Amino acid sequence: MFTYKLGSLFAGIGGIDLGFLKAGVSTAWANEIDTYCAKTFKSNHSNTNLIVGDICNLNAKDLENIDILAGGFPCQPFSIAGYRKGFEDDRGNLFFQIIRLLKEFKNENRLPKVVFLENVKNLYNHNNGETFKLVREELKELGYHVTEKIINTCEYGNIPQNRERLYIVGFLDEDCFNSFKWPTKTPLTNTLDKIVDWDSDVDKKYYYTESTKCYPLLAENIKNNRSIYQFRRVYIRENKSGVCPTLTANMGMGGHNVPLIKDSKERIRKLTPRECLLLQGFPKDFIIPKDLCDSRVYKQAGNSVSVEVIYRIAKEIVRVLNEKC
Ligand SMILES: C[S@@+](CC[C@H](N)C(=O)[O-])C[C@H]1O[C@@H](n2cnc3c(N)ncnc32)[C@H](O)[C@@H]1O
């Protein structure tokens, strides 16, 4: 039996849901607009009530009671690579849909005890900190005591991916808030060698051959066997710290940004979508729907979260709720 229930907004493929599930929290309902994400979500969370559609059409009155509301709201407007438009961008405004739903819950006297949000780290400093100040104020006005931390997956999640993200936790109860502690750093024992298969053959579509236009550039730059490289528009960058560079949603667009390796047989290839999911901490048996093309899965993996980081935060939220609320 699960004691606490999660409402999952911008659920994607359910990375946040998986982290919370591991901590003993079941998802009562989830919402996602993208039908391809929905397909992956449903294949892996068949018992969850997934509402496929625009968050703007959700009404709290139709939603089951929850203890925790979670959402990694669309982050593009806040990333360095994005357009730096913050809340003036339509996608940025989706944050206010979270606030709208919370207000509706409040009007019905069933505000969730906890809010958990995730975003790119640049949200924190965007517009000289004004954007994040607004996030804080909106949550505070609803009654939440808010704390936030920028966490790197390779330092806190024991997953070899460099991924700095902003995590925000709000508690209605002040004692809970005071008791909550962010996870501490953990040694990285789960190395690239445990995730990337340097030796076996993978499907031939992932290899670059001499007939590929960019092959000379790749061959010239991709020299080491146990490093991960990334094609950055016009140049190739090696990650020298033994981790994978941040997986991004634009891996789904024409293969750019998909991390590259030279395997033990000196062949250059992309990481497979499965390897990308493993680099986010998804379990080996996570189902990739058969009829989903690779570009969709790369995008879904890049857009998702590091499950282990979510799990560590979720576990602490559960501890606090058990002890204090
Ligand atoms: C950063 S991703 C979150 C991914 C998710 N945390 C996961 O584990 O896969 C943001 C998600 O919000 C969804 N989204 C964007 N606009 C939306 C809207 N208007 N209503 C509902 N979902 C939306 C996108 O399709 C995308 O899957």
The ligand as an SDF file (V2000), in Angstrom:
LIG
                    3D

 27 29  0  0  0  0  0  0  0  0999 V2000
   10.7770   19.1350  -19.5350 C   0  0  0  0  0  0  0  0  0  0  0  0
    9.6000   18.0080  -20.1040 S   0  0  0  0  0  0  0  0  0  0  0  0
    9.2470   17.1100  -18.6500 C   0  0  0  0  0  0  0  0  0  0  0  0
    9.5950   15.6700  -18.7930 C   0  0  0  0  0  0  0  0  0  0  0  0
    9.2620   14.7910  -17.6220 C   0  0  0  0  0  0  0  0  0  0  0  0
    9.7240   15.3180  -16.3610 N   0  0  0  0  0  0  0  0  0  0  0  0
    9.8030   13.3760  -17.8340 C   0  0  0  0  0  0  0  0  0  0  0  0
   10.2530   12.7470  -16.8680 O   0  0  0  0  0  0  0  0  0  0  0  0
    9.7920   12.8790  -18.9640 O   0  0  0  0  0  0  0  0  0  0  0  0
    8.1510   19.0040  -20.2730 C   0  0  0  0  0  0  0  0  0  0  0  0
    6.9300   18.2480  -20.7820 C   0  0  0  0  0  0  0  0  0  0  0  0
    5.8110   19.1410  -20.7740 O   0  0  0  0  0  0  0  0  0  0  0  0
    4.9790   18.7820  -21.8570 C   0  0  0  0  0  0  0  0  0  0  0  0
    4.0950   19.9340  -22.1770 N   0  0  0  0  0  0  0  0  0  0  0  0
    4.4180   21.0510  -22.8470 C   0  0  0  0  0  0  0  0  0  0  0  0
    3.3690   21.8790  -22.9400 N   0  0  0  0  0  0  0  0  0  0  0  0
    2.3440   21.2750  -22.2960 C   0  0  0  0  0  0  0  0  0  0  0  0
    0.9930   21.6290  -22.0590 C   0  0  0  0  0  0  0  0  0  0  0  0
    0.4880   22.7740  -22.5200 N   0  0  0  0  0  0  0  0  0  0  0  0
    0.2100   20.7800  -21.3690 N   0  0  0  0  0  0  0  0  0  0  0  0
    0.7090   19.5880  -20.9030 C   0  0  0  0  0  0  0  0  0  0  0  0
    1.9910   19.2000  -21.1050 N   0  0  0  0  0  0  0  0  0  0  0  0
    2.8010   20.0210  -21.8060 C   0  0  0  0  0  0  0  0  0  0  0  0
    5.9590   18.4550  -22.9670 C   0  0  0  0  0  0  0  0  0  0  0  0
    5.3570   17.6710  -23.9710 O   0  0  0  0  0  0  0  0  0  0  0  0
    7.0670   17.7310  -22.2080 C   0  0  0  0  0  0  0  0  0  0  0  0
    6.8790   16.3500  -22.2170 O   0  0  0  0  0  0  0  0  0  0  0  0
  1  2  1  0
  2  3  1  0
  2 10  1  0
  3  4  1  0
  4  5  1  0
  5  6  1  0
  5  7  1  0
  7  8  2  0
  7  9  1  0
 10 11  1  0
 11 12  1  0
 11 26  1  0
 12 13  1  0
 13 14  1  0
 13 24  1  0
 14 15  1  0
 14 23  1  0
 15 16  2  0
 16 17  1  0
 17 18  1  0
 17 23  2  0
 18 19  1  0
 18 20  2  0
 20 21  1  0
 21 22  2  0
 22 23  1  0
 24 25  1  0
 24 26  1  0
 26 27  1  0
M  CHG  2   2   1   9  -1
M  END
$$$$
